[in-house]
Amino acid sequence: MHKPELARLQQVNDRRLYANLCHQFRRLMPRDEARACARALAALIDGLWLRGALTLEGLDSDEARRLARDYLDRLLDTRDTLSPS
């Protein structure tokens, strides 16, 4: 993030991830809720990447995918229970 050309690429990547997540969530929920869910899932993805980068053994990609999917399932399950029937 300290080199302008790399910071620019990171910003592009961040925006693309957020836009793609928003687009997919938008298929299931209103825009504001989709944006909030996209921010939350993007933060989880960033956190998994960071945890993997900070540990000596690195990132277990299968475990990271499982954690992200579990979070997504809970997020959508919670949303379903909060939605009016």
N, C-alpha and C positions, 0 to 999 in steps of 0.2 A: 504493500500500500504506500510505500515511501517513494517508489519510482512512478512518475506520472504515467508512463505508457502501460505499466502493469496495473496501476490503480484504475485506469480507464477500462482495461479489459475486465477487471473485477466488477466494475460498475455495470458494464454491459451484461456480464454473466448474471449478476444479481437481478437486474431488471428482467432479463429473459426468464429466469426461473420463476420470479414472482408473476410475470404475465402468463406463463404457461399454467402455473398452479391456479391463478385467478380464473382463467378460461375454463379449466376443468371443474373447479368448484362452482362456477357460475351455471353450469349445466344442472346443478342440484339444488341451488339455493339463491336467494336474493343477492344483489351486488355487494352490499355492505358486509353481509355475513361471509360471502365468498372471499372478499378482500381480507377479512380478519383471519379466516381459516388459512388462506395462502400465506399470510405473514407468519402465523404460528408454525405451519409445516416447514416453511423456509428456514425459520429459526432453529427448528429441530434438526433439519438437514445440516445447517451450518455447525450446530453444536456437535453432532455426530462426527463431522469431518474434523473439527477442532480437537475433540477427545481423541480421535484416531491419530492425529498429528502429534499430540502431546504424550502419547504412551509409547514405551519402548517397543512393544510388539506390533504397533500400528493398528490400523483399522481392520476389523473383521467385517468384511463387506456383507456376508450373509447375516450376521447379527445386526448390523446397521439397518439392512433392509427389513428384517423382522421387527425391529423396534419402530421403524417409521410406519410400517403397515399396521402394527398394533395400535399406534397412536392415531393413525387415520381411522381405523375401525372404531376406536373409542369416540373420536371426534364426531363421526357420522352417527354412531349409535346414540350418543348424548343428544345430538341435534334431533334425531327422530323422536326421542322421548319428550323433548321440549316442544315439538311442533304440535299444533292443535289437530285433533283427529277429525 
